[in-house]
Amino acid sequence: MKPKSIKPDELNKIFSELKKGEESAIGSYLVKGVRLQISKYNLSGAERVQLLYKRRRAQGLCIVCGKKVTKKNPSTDQLYRLCEEHRNKIDKGSK
């Protein structure tokens, strides 16, 4: 994932989120040509994948490929977790 470019004064906001223990501070940032990576220490593979899926769902992206999801589930009125292509392969293919 490409680092997000931020201004030096935005670091205070990120550090305050870290002090509160919020997961929104996790990420890769680019400040004046220096990459700053904030991540949890010693995560298992499953925990890393879980955080990735959670982040993608929050942004409205397919959890498999990262494409923008456009269709909503009519019963919950929330975006599907998969794009149309992966819904056809995974969800509809298993029935």
N, C-alpha and C positions, 0 to 999 in steps of 0.2 A: 504494500500500500504506500502511495506517495505521501510524504510528510506535508502537513498543512502549514502554509506560510502564515506566521503571526508577527505582530509588532512587539518590540521589547516590553512595552507597557501592558500588554495583554498577559504577560507571564504572571503578574500578580493575581489575576483571576484564576489562572490554572493552579497556582500554588495554594490559593485559598480553598479551591475545590479539593485538592489533595489533603489539606489539613482536616477537612470535614469528612474525608474518606469516600467521596463520591466517585463512582466509576466513570463519570463523564470526563474526568481529567486524563484518563488513559488514552494514549495515542502517540503519534509521531509528529513532531513540530519542527519547523524550520525558522530559526531566528538569526538574522544577519549572517546567513551562510553556515550556521551551525545547526546540526540536527540534534534535537532533544527528544529522546524516546522515554515515555513513561509507561511502564507495564507492571503487572503484578509479578512478584518473585516466585519462582519455583512452582509454576502451574503445571498440571498434568495436561496431556494432549486433549483429553475430554473437556477439561475446564476452559482451555483456549478456544476450542471449537464452540462451546456454549456461549462464551462472550462474543465471538464473531457473529453467531446466529442472532443473538440478542441485539447487537448493534445494527445488523442488517435489517431486522424486522422493524426496529424503531425508525429507520430511515426509509422504509417502504421498498426495500430491495429483496429480490429473490435470495433465499438463504443458500442456494446451491451455486448460482453463477454471478449474482450481484446485479442483475438487470433490474430496471425499474418495474415494479408490479403495478398494473393498472386496474385490474378487476377486483371488486369487493365481494366478499361472502355475503349473500343476501340475508342469511339468518342472523349473523352477528354484526353486519354493516362495517366490518373491518377488512383491510386489504388481505388477500391471500398471502401465505408465506412463500409460495412458489410462483414463478412466472408461468405463463400459459404453456410453454414448451415442457417445463418440468412437471407441471400438473398433469399433462397428458401422459408423460412417461412414468411418473412415480405414483401419483394418487389414483388416476383413472386406470392405469395399467395393472394395478394390484387387485382390482375388483373382478 
